[in-house]
């Protein structure tokens, strides 16, 4: 088993208690802090669904606290993009088990 698989399996993915807590921006430019995105990109234009999706993937994978999710994710945008996000299987399972609306949205 490669190291990435073990990490994804052992990683604890965070979720908010309710999707309504996700009140992050739905438009504009967002710069993620280094603990969420250490790539050279780091800045995302939310008018571009590809950039928004990439940002959401990074935030869901790397969130160190539920506040990271609340600050950077927007519930309506998450539901709209959910089916197109490339996430570790474990992350997708945790989120979909908690929020059935995401599986319906996909």
N, C-alpha and C positions, 0 to 999 in steps of 0.2 A: 504494500500500500504506500502511495507516495505521501509526502509530508503535507501537501495541501489538502488531501482527502482527510487525513487525521485531524488537521486543524479545523476544517469545516464541520466534522462530526462532533468534536469536543467543544466547539465555540457555543457560547450561550447568546442567542439572538434576542434582543430586547424588543418589546412591543409596549405601546401605551395601553392604558386600561380601556380606552375608547378611541375610535378614530376621530371623534370630534376634537380631541386634544391636539391634533395635527393642524396647527394654524400657521404654518410657515408660509413663505411667499409663493405666489402663483404666477408672478411676472417679475420682470427685471433681471438684473445680473446678481448672482450670488457667488461669494468667495467662501469656500469651505475652509475651516481651520485645519492645520496640519495633522491633527489626530484623526480626522475623517478622510483626508485626501493628501497624501504625500507625493502625488504625481506632479509632473510639471504643469498639468492643466490647472487644477484648483479653482478656476473661475468658470461659471456656467451661465449661459444665456437661456433663461426659462421660456423664451419665445420659440426655442428649437426643441422639439420633443426628444430628439436623440441626446442632446446635451442634458436635458432634464432627466431623462431616463438613466443616464450614466451617473448623474449626481445622486439620484434616489438609490440606485444600486449601492453606491459607495456609502451613503449614510446608513442604510439598512444593515449592510455588512459590518460597518466599523463603529457604530454608535457605542459610546462608552457610558452613556446615561440616557434615560428616557427623555431628558431635556434636549439632547441632540436631535431626537426624532421630532419633538414638538417644535423646535426652532426652525428646522430645515425642511420638513415634509409638510405638505398640504393634503388634507384628506381627499378632496375632490380630484386633485391631480393624481394622487396615488391610485385611486380607484380607476381613473381613466387610463393610466399607463400600466397597471398591474400585470396584465397578460403579456406585455412586451418586455418586462424587466428580466434580466439575466441574473438570477440569484442562486446561491447554494441551495440544494434541495432542502436542507434542514431549515434554512431561513424561511423559505416559501412555506414549508409545512407548519412552522410555528405561527406565522402570520395568518395563514388560511384557517388554521384550527381556531384561532381566536376571533377572526373576522370573516364570517361566511360571506359578507358582502363582497369581499375581494374575489372569491371563487365565482360568484355570480357575475361580477364585472368583467372577469377574464373571458 
